[in-house]
């Protein structure tokens, strides 16, 4: 059995006697005085209360509700509350630039916006008045920061919620945006069929080793403005683990306190978050990751040294790292499992983590085609990766032609360049827009990350007419000229490296590098080898 209604998820779990408890790294923004511990009935009550606020604000079935606030798990709870009254939640990252926020809000034509004073003030400083883009605004947090045109949460507290209302499966259920590495993100519209029944339904079915059991503590540290947060919430709570620990952001200080209080056995985090948490992962007996049996990473590539660090931090005999590859439009497409032994064997061989494994059995099909002719290429040859899946979203809000350009009625163009091996595995090379002819930027980044222990991250930027430019990201300790020359000696020709700190690199809400913007800042050009047509 899988969840049949997103809006009543916690009601059903409470009625079934779920005993999952929750620990938060900080209080929720929708319940600042509610503390950091909840049980399932408490979460059900919180969702019902939020549904009452939205109804009192004037939101009605079928209308869109934009949610854009500081990063925390209450994004997911607000989305569930909106779905409960038959509205369509649209999750927007508060980390988007104000002009992108303005563009997406106009495209949404939402009936209401749920935000906080900090987000409104930041946009106002950039001469964007978000409250003027929607009929009604609900402001969380300090009312003084919200300014005129926003209704403070205190004005709506205690309002009764209407009866729950389920939307038909072929109608929009939720809207989320893509990462936005190359510009304004796309608004991905998912229906009940594609999101609840297909994506969440797949994860909610029991799977050996991957499914949390009654003794597990599941943990997450994500960008909760992205659709993954709602899918994770519905699927993980449906399995009724003993405990859930939810971290609001990548700050190692706040994260460590929560993770030490409730050491997870299954942990999912953003790749950029794992990178920032590496100092916490020393292989000492009391480290926060000592009980982890399964690590999960999505959204972006993980480089081998970071994966190795976390696997070695676990005190389990055989911890496993699961790397998932997918898109907001499709959900998961492939899985790859990494172990200590596999990483040890591959230290001198590349690629490692760019091997994305095989397609999800039964549900997903993949093929690789020539970018010009769209004819299939032989196994072992690079090309555009296409997928055929029942989890594909029905479209992009306000950009349906862009969606149709990527879908031929059967196959979806992921916009990624990859290779199918003879054994059927998928090797990821690069995003089409970021490719450099004759090499894989991701593979070179893997190698440099392995060879430069000072580096937090390495980024290769391709520009037509000149050698690719390596960017080494570190904080405080920089590789010297000798270390760089040794690391790059057997690699393709590259320009002299540029050095940046972590905070100097433009990123999306999921921690992905915004290569388009970084290229423009460092190299004063937006030209790339790729077309960018399918981004």
N, C-alpha and C positions, 0 to 999 in steps of 0.2 A: 504494500500500500504506500502511496505517496501523498503529499499534501494536495488537497483539492481546492483549497481557497487560501490565498495569501493573507487576506484581511483577518481571518479568524485563527491563524496559525497557533498563537499562544493560548487562545481559549480552548482549542481542541486538545493541545498538549496538557493543559491544566486539568481538563476533564478526564484525561486518560491517566492522570496521576504522575506525570513527569516530575522527577525530583532533581532535575538539573539546577545547579546554583551558579550564579554569575558573580565574578569579581571584576571590577573596572579599575583602570589606572587612575581615573579621576571621575568625579560625578558627571552625569549627563547634563548637557546644556538645556534639555527640556525638563530636567528635574534637579536643579543645582543644589537643593537641600535634601535630596533623596539618598545621599550616601553612595557607597561604591559596591554594595552587595544587594542582589535581587534573587528571588526565586521565580519560577515560571508563573504562578498566579500574580505576582507583583508586576511582571512584565505585561501580562494580559491586561491588568488594570491600567498600566501606563499607556498602552496602545489605545484602549477604549477612551481614556481621558484625552489623548491627543486627537482622536477622531471627533470628540466633542468640540475641541477648540476649532478644528477646521470647519466643522459644520456651522458653528456659531459665527465664524468669519465670513460665511456665505458660500463656501465651496459645495457644489452639488455633483451628483453622479455624472460621469462622463467628462467633467471639466479637468483641466490640467492644473497641478499644484507644483510649482517650482520650489525645490529645497536647496538652499545654498547657505552654508554656515561653516563654522569652525569644524575641523575634522574630528569626528567622534562617531560612535556606533549608533547614536540616535538618528542619524541619516536613515538607517535601515528601519528603525522603529517608526519614524515619521512616514516612510514609504508604506509600511504595513498599515498604518492608521489611515492614510489616504485611500489605499485599496479597500479598506474595510467599509468606507462609505461610498464606494463605487467610483471614486475619482482616480485620476491617472497621475501618479507621482513622477516628477522629472528631477533627477538628481544632478546637480551642478556643483562643480568644485569651486569653493571660495578662493582657491589659489589661482584661478584663471585671471588673466589681465582684465581690468575693468571694461575695455572695449570689446573683448570676447564675451564677457558676461552680458553686456548690453545687446550684442548681436544675438546671442542664444535666447535671451528673454524675449526679444522681439519676435524671434522665430517661433518660440513656444506659444505665444498668445495665451499665457496662463491666466487662470482666474485669480490666483493668489500666489504670493511668495512667502515662504518661511525662511527667515534669515536671522542674523544677529547684528547688534549695533556696530561691532567691529567691522564686519563686511560692508555695511552701509556707509560707515565713515570712511573706509578705505576707498570705496568707489567715489564718494563725494569729493575726496581730496584729488581724485583724477577727473573731476568735473563730470561725473556720471551720477545721476540721481536715479537709483534703481527703483525707488518707490513710485516714480512716475511712469514706469514701464508695465505696471500691473495694476488692476483695479484695487487690490487689497494686499496689505503686507502685515505679517505677524512677526514681531521682533522679539527674539530671545535675548536674555542677558540684560545689561544695564539699559534702562529706558532712555537715559540721558544721551547715550550714543546714537540711538536710533534716529532722532530728529523727527521733523514733522512728517505726517503721512503714514506712520507705522503704528499699529496697534500693539501695545505691550502685552506679553503673555498674561500678566496679572489681571488684565481686563476680561480674559476669557476662561480663566481657571474655574473648574467646577461645572462647566456647561455640559448638559447631557448629550450623549452620542445617540444618533439614530440607529435603527436596526441595521445590521450588516447587510451589504448588498454585493453580490458576486457578479462580475462582468462575464459575458459569454467568452469562450476560449478564443474566438477569432477576432475579438476586439482588443485594442491596446490595453495592456496591463501596467506597463511601466516604461519610462524613457530614461536612458542614460547616455552619457556622451563618451566618445572615444578619447584616447589620451591627449590628442592635440599636439603631437610632436612637430608637425609641419604647418601649424596655423590654427585657425579657429576649429575646434572639434566639431565632429558631426553628431547630430542627435539621433541616436539609435532607438527606434520604436520596437518594443517587444510585445507580442500578444500573450495571452494566457497559454496558448498552445506552444509557442516557441520558448517561452521563459519558464512558466510554472510546470507545465507538463513535460517538456523536453529537457531543458537545461537543469532545472532544480530536480525534476523527477528522476533523471539519470543519477545524480549525486545522492539522492535520498534512498535509492535502492541499496541494499546491503552488498558490500564488496569485501571479500577477505582482505584483511590487513589495513585497508584504507578506511573502512567504516569504524568510527569510534564506538567502543563498547561501554558497558555500564561503569567500568573502572577508569575510563580515560578522562583526562583533562584536556580539552581542546583550547587552543590559543590562537589569537589573530591580532595582527597589527597591519592595517591596510589603509588605503584611501577609501573611506567609507562613502564618498560621493560617487563611486563607480558601482556598476551593477553587481560586481562580485560580492559586495557586502550583504546584499539582500539574499543572493543565492546561498552564500555561506551560512547565513543565519537560518534560513528555512531548512536547509539540508542537515546541518550539524545538529540543530535542536531537535529535528525529527528523529535522529538516532538516539537521543536521550543520554548523552554522556553524563558522567558524574558532575563535572564542573566545566565552566567556560571562563577563561581569563581574556579580557578584551582590553587592548592597549590603544590609547587614543592617538598616538603619534610616535615618531621615531626617536624622540628624546631618550637617550640611554638612561638618564637618572630616573625619570618616571617609570620607564619600562622595567628597569631592573627591580624596583620595589614590588611591582605587581607580579612579575614573573618569579621572584624569589618566594613571595607569599603563596603562590599557587603554581608550582612548576608544571609546565605543560608536558603531556606525553605526545600530543600531535600539535604542531605549530605551523601556522601559515603566516607569511609576512612578505612585504614587498622586497624585491631584490635590493633596492637602495637602502631599505631599513636593515636588512641583514648586514650590508656593508658597514653601516654605522654602528651596529651592535657587536662587531667582531671583538673589540676589547673586553666585552662581557663574557666572551666564550672561551676564556682560558680553561684548559683541561684540568681544573682543580675540583675536588669532590663536591664542593657546595655551589658550583656555578648554576645559573638559572636554567640551563639547558640539559642538566644531568639526567633527567628522566625522559627526554624526547626519544621516541621510537620512530617517528615519521615527521620529517620536515617537508613543507610544501612551498613551492615558489611559483608565481605566475607573473604576468605582465611584461617581463623583460628577461634578458639573458642573465644568468649567474656565471661568474668566472670561477674556475676550479679552486683557487686558494681559499675563497670564502666558503665554498661548499665543504672543503676539507676541514676548515677550522670548526665548523658547527658539528660535523659528524664526529670529530675527535672530542668535542666538548661533551657529548652524550656518554653516560656511563653504561648504556645498554650494550649488549654484546654485538648486536647487528642492527644499528640504526640505518634508516633508509632515507634518501633525499628524493622526493618526487618533483620533477620539473615538468610543468604543464605548459603547453603552447596552445593558444587560441586567440580569439578576438571578441570584442564586445558584441559584434554582429552574430557570432556563431557559438559562443561558449567554447568549452574545451575541444581541441581537435586531436592532439597527441599527448602521450605521457612518456616520460623517460625516468627510470629509476637508477640512482647512483648509490654506490656503497663505498666504504673505506677502501676495500680491495680494488674496486674498479678504478678509483681515482689514483691509487698508488701505481697500478699498472700503466696508467695513461700519462703519467707525469712527463715522459719523454716523447709521447705521441700526441699529435693534435690532428683533428679537433677532439674536444672532450664534451663540454656542456652544449656545444652547438649541434650535437647529435640529439635530435628531438624525439627519437624513438619511433614507434609505430602509431598509426591512426587508431583511435578508440574503436575496438572491435564492434562490428555489426552496424554501428551508428554513423561512422564517418568513412568517406572514401576520399582519396587524394590522387591527384595526377600533376605532373610537371610538364609545362608546355613552353614552346618558343615564344618569347614576348612579342615578336613581330607577326608570326603566322598563326599562333595559337594551336599549332600542331604538336602532339606529344613528342617529347624528346626521349632518346634512349636512356635506360637506367645508367646512372653515373654522370650524366650531362646536366649542367645547370639550366634552370628555367624558372618561369613563374609558377608558383604553387596555387593550384585550384583545389577546391573542396566541394564535395556533394554531401549535404547534411540536412536532416529534418529540424535542426535547431536554428536555422537561419532566421534572422529578424525579417519582418515584412517590409521594412523600408527605413529611410532617413526622413525625419520630419523637415519639410520645407526644401529638401534636396533629393526628391525621388529620382530625378534624372541621373544624379550622381550614383545612386544606389543601382539603378538599372544598367549603368555603364560597367558595373562590376559583376553583374549576374546575367547569365544567358538563358535563364529558365531552368537550368540543371546544375551548372557549376558556378561557384562563387570564387571570384578572384581575390585572393588574400593580399596581393600587393607585395608578397615576399618572394625572394629568390632562394631556391633550394635545389637539392639533389636527392633523387630517390636512389638508394643503393640497390644492389642486386637482391639483397635480403628483404627489401621493402621498408627500410628505415628512412627517415627524412633528416637530411643534413641541412641546417639553416645556414645560409651564406650572408644575406643582408636584406634589409628593406630595399625594394627596387629603387626608391628615390635616393638611397644612400650608397648604392653600389659603386665600386671602383673596378674597372675592367681588369681582369687577370688576377684578382685576389679577393679574399673574404675579409672585410674589415673586422667582423666579429672574431674570426680566427686569430688575426693579428693582435686584437685586443686581449684575447685569452692568453696568448703567448707572453705579451708584455706584462700582463698582470701577474703571471706566474714568475717571471724573471726579475721583476722590480718590487721587492717587498715593501718599499716605502710608498708605493702607489695605492691609493684607494680605488682608483679607476683609471682606465686608459681609453681614449676615444680617438678614432681615426676619422678625419674629415677629408672627403674627396672633392677636388676642384678640377674641372677640365683644364688641360694645358699646363699642369704643374704636378709635382709629386704630391701624394697624400700627406696631410699634416697631422702628426700625432699630438694629442693633448694629454698630458699626464696630470692627474688630479691627486693632490696630496695635501696634508695639513701639517705644515711646519717642517717636515723632512723631505728634501727633494733629492732625487737621484743625481749624482754628479756626472760629469761628462764621460768618465771612464765606465761607470755603471751603465749609462745609456748606450754607449758604443758596444759594450759586451752584449747587452740585451737585444740590440737591433742588428748585430753583425750579419746574421744569415737570413734576414728578412728582406722583402722587396724594398726598393729605394723609397725613402721617405724624406720629407723636408725636416729641418731641425725641429726638435720638440718644443711645444709651448707648455708652460707650467701654470696651473690654476689651483686655487683652493676649492674645497667642496662648495662653499657658498657662492663662489663666482660663476658656477656653471648653471645656466638656466634649465629648469626642470619642470616637468608636468606634475600634477597632483599625485601621480603614482611613482614619482621619482625618476621617470625616464628623462634622458638628456634631450633637450629640444635642439637637435643638431642644426636645424634650419637657422634658428636664432643664433646659436653659437658660431656657426660659420659666418653669418653676417657680422657679428661683433668682432671676431678675431681676424677674419680674412677680407672683410669689406666686400663680400660678394654673396649672392644667393644662388649662383649657378651650381648645378650638380651634374654628374654623369647620367643619372636616371631621369626619367620623364616626370615622375611624381603623379602620373595620371591616376593611379589606383590607390592613392593614399586616402 
